[in-house]
């Protein structure tokens, strides 16, 4: 079956007709139709007698989901520790710059951010060193 289409000057298919256009359209419009390869559809482009299907633009990348901060108030953080652990933290901070920085920020910010992997790793290190108990670290991680 012969397929006819109206094309733009660039070869873009505007519309197709599988009947004789002179039988379906006003003569002024019918003369705009020309024979095209089978399978051509509106939106395709005809180039050198070949049907070129449009390429869909790539899906836009969605922005990364913002990390939701899990803020634990300083009082709750410190309350999850035993008195001996709080004293051990202070003593350990005298020789551990990373822990000293952590405790200073805890004091300044007034909270501990459980979504901060670096700080959570520090808690795990303190547990491995025996400064904090496994139970205290687990209690802190479940806060908020």
Secondary structure, DSSP 4 states (H G I P E B T S, - for coil): --EEEEE-TT-BEEEEESS-HHHHS-HHHHTTEEEE-TT--TT-EEETTEEEPPPPPPPPPPPPPPPPP-EEEHHHHHHTS-HHHHHHHHHHHTT-HHHHHHHHHHHHHSEEETT-HHHHHHHHHHHHTTSS-HHHHHHHHT--
